[in-house]
């Protein structure tokens, strides 16, 4: 990658934007515009050393910010959706290349039983290069996704590194939840 807008510069700006506008729709919209600018940088998605993620996709943390934010580069293959999962954090994503099918799930129960969850599909989105979306922190971070017609490559900004704590993996049909690290 060249010397243009770097992941580190993006993280510093994203954290400043959230301090100024808050970790809600207004702040996430500002971060999304900065992320879109980073996604347009030549070579941003050329990192081929992506580790396994969710059993089907692959990802790497590109940088972590001084305030705890993390920037991930992820690739989602076509026809092999991720399991329904969470990230223990809010997130803002931008598709760099390819097309993504993003499914957002809502939790209908109160989360009182850590091994059980009642979910319903709340939203389905088709995303292409330059498209952005954001999700709130738990329990609003439950989703699944897959590439469409080929792999989808995305940049994802998280409020905290999602790889540091086990994630919840949901079986919507069976109503069960398991926990493990994403890799």
Secondary structure per residue as TSV (DSSP state, phi and psi in degrees):
chain	resnum	aa	ss	phi	psi
A	1	X	-	360.0	144.8
A	2	X	-	-75.3	-165.1
A	3	X	S	-96.1	17.9
A	4	X	S	-71.8	-137.9
A	5	X	S	-73.3	113.7
A	6	X	-	-97.2	162.4
A	7	X	H	-56.2	-38.3
A	8	X	H	-66.4	-41.9
A	9	X	H	-64.9	-41.4
A	10	X	H	-59.1	-48.2
A	11	X	H	-60.0	-43.8
A	12	X	H	-60.6	-43.9
A	13	X	H	-66.1	-44.1
A	14	X	H	-59.8	-43.2
A	15	X	H	-66.7	-37.9
A	16	X	H	-64.3	-42.6
A	17	X	H	-61.9	-41.3
A	18	X	H	-69.2	-34.7
A	19	X	H	-61.9	-41.0
A	20	X	H	-77.3	-40.9
A	21	X	H	-111.0	-7.4
A	22	X	-	86.8	161.5
A	23	X	S	-90.8	66.6
A	24	X	S	-147.2	-167.0
A	25	X	H	-53.6	-42.8
A	26	X	H	-63.7	-47.8
A	27	X	H	-67.8	-41.5
A	28	X	H	-63.7	-36.4
A	29	X	H	-64.1	-40.0
A	30	X	H	-66.3	-43.9
A	31	X	H	-63.1	-39.1
A	32	X	H	-59.8	-40.4
A	33	X	H	-64.9	-40.1
A	34	X	H	-66.7	-39.1
A	35	X	H	-66.2	-38.5
A	36	X	H	-61.3	-39.5
A	37	X	H	-64.3	-42.5
A	38	X	H	-64.4	-40.6
A	39	X	H	-62.4	-25.2
A	40	X	T	-83.0	-7.6
A	41	X	S	-66.8	131.0
A	42	X	T	-59.0	134.0
A	43	X	T	83.2	-0.4
A	44	X	T	-62.4	-30.8
A	45	X	T	-104.3	22.1
A	46	X	-	-88.1	-2.2
A	47	X	-	-69.9	108.7
A	48	X	-	-93.4	2.6
A	49	X	-	-93.7	55.3
A	50	X	-	-86.7	135.3
A	51	X	E	-89.2	160.6
A	52	X	E	-61.3	147.1
A	53	X	E	-148.2	128.6
A	54	X	T	60.6	14.1
A	55	X	T	82.8	-15.8
A	56	X	T	-129.4	-37.1
A	57	X	E	-97.2	177.8
A	58	X	E	-140.1	153.4
A	59	X	E	-161.6	163.4
A	60	X	E	-148.0	148.0
A	61	X	E	-81.6	119.5
A	62	X	E	-79.9	-35.8
A	63	X	E	-166.4	156.1
A	64	X	E	-122.5	140.6
A	65	X	-	-89.6	163.5
A	66	X	T	-63.3	-24.5
A	67	X	T	-91.6	4.9
A	68	X	S	102.1	-8.6
A	69	X	-	-65.9	157.7
A	70	X	E	-137.9	142.6
A	71	X	E	-112.9	122.6
A	72	X	E	-113.8	142.7
A	73	X	E	-107.2	125.2
A	74	X	E	-132.2	150.0
A	75	X	E	-128.3	132.3
A	76	X	E	-119.9	117.6
A	77	X	-	-70.6	157.9
A	78	X	B	-73.6	142.5
A	79	X	T	72.5	8.2
A	80	X	-	-135.0	78.4
A	81	X	-	-63.9	149.5
A	82	X	-	-66.7	157.0
A	83	X	-	-65.7	160.7
A	84	X	E	-68.5	125.7
A	85	X	E	-150.2	172.3
A	86	X	-	-120.6	178.9
A	87	X	-	-128.1	0.3
A	88	X	S	58.5	27.3
A	89	X	S	-166.6	158.0
A	90	X	-	-73.2	164.2
A	91	X	E	-152.9	154.3
A	92	X	E	-130.6	127.0
A	93	X	E	-124.4	155.0
A	94	X	E	-139.0	129.2
A	95	X	E	-76.1	126.8
A	96	X	E	-88.8	-46.3
A	97	X	E	-154.0	157.2
A	98	X	S	83.3	-170.6
A	99	X	-	-130.8	142.1
A	100	X	E	-124.0	137.4
A	101	X	E	-102.6	113.9
A	102	X	E	-111.7	124.0
A	103	X	E	-114.3	122.1
A	104	X	E	-100.8	132.5
A	105	X	E	-113.2	146.2
A	106	X	E	-111.1	138.7
A	107	X	E	-88.0	127.0
A	108	X	-	-96.8	-20.5
A	109	X	S	-91.9	177.3
A	110	X	-	-89.8	2.1
A	111	X	S	75.3	11.0
A	112	X	-	-65.1	-30.4
A	113	X	S	-104.9	108.4
A	114	X	T	-64.5	-15.0
A	115	X	T	-96.3	-3.6
A	116	X	B	-129.5	148.7
A	117	X	-	-155.7	138.6
A	118	X	-	-106.5	116.0
A	119	X	E	-118.7	155.7
A	120	X	E	-137.8	146.4
A	121	X	E	-69.3	121.6
A	122	X	E	-101.4	-28.7
A	123	X	E	-161.5	143.6
A	124	X	E	-126.7	130.0
A	125	X	E	-129.1	142.3
A	126	X	E	-104.2	123.6
A	127	X	E	-121.1	142.5
A	128	X	-	-125.2	-176.9
A	129	X	T	-53.3	129.8
A	130	X	T	87.4	-12.7
A	131	X	-	-73.3	144.1
A	132	X	E	-126.4	156.4
A	133	X	E	-156.0	163.8
A	134	X	E	-139.7	157.1
A	135	X	E	-135.4	148.9
A	136	X	-	-76.8	176.1
A	137	X	S	-71.1	176.7
A	138	X	T	-51.4	138.6
A	139	X	T	-93.3	19.5
A	140	X	T	-90.8	11.0
A	141	X	T	-107.2	20.6
A	142	X	-	-89.4	125.1
A	143	X	E	-161.0	173.9
A	144	X	E	-145.9	160.6
A	145	X	E	-159.7	163.5
A	146	X	E	-159.1	155.6
A	147	X	E	-71.5	153.3
A	148	X	S	-124.2	120.1
A	149	X	S	75.0	8.4
A	150	X	S	150.3	177.5
A	151	X	-	-68.8	147.2
A	152	X	E	-106.8	131.6
A	153	X	E	-113.9	131.1
A	154	X	E	-134.1	152.8
A	155	X	E	-102.4	135.3
A	156	X	E	-131.5	124.8
A	157	X	E	-98.3	127.5
A	158	X	E	-115.5	149.8
A	159	X	S	-66.5	-25.9
A	160	X	S	-149.0	156.4
A	161	X	-	-61.4	115.7
A	162	X	T	-72.8	-10.1
A	163	X	T	-87.7	-3.9
A	164	X	S	-85.5	-17.5
A	165	X	S	-130.0	151.3
A	166	X	-	-60.3	143.8
A	167	X	E	-98.8	156.8
A	168	X	E	-88.2	134.9
A	169	X	E	-117.0	124.2
A	170	X	E	-106.9	141.6
A	171	X	E	-110.9	94.9
A	172	X	T	-58.4	-36.9
A	173	X	T	-69.9	-39.9
A	174	X	T	-90.1	-13.4
A	175	X	T	72.6	21.4
A	176	X	E	-107.9	160.4
A	177	X	E	-133.0	134.3
A	178	X	E	-123.2	162.5
A	179	X	E	-129.5	135.3
A	180	X	E	-165.5	164.0
A	181	X	-	-70.3	150.8
A	182	X	-	-66.6	-27.4
A	183	X	-	-79.0	360.0
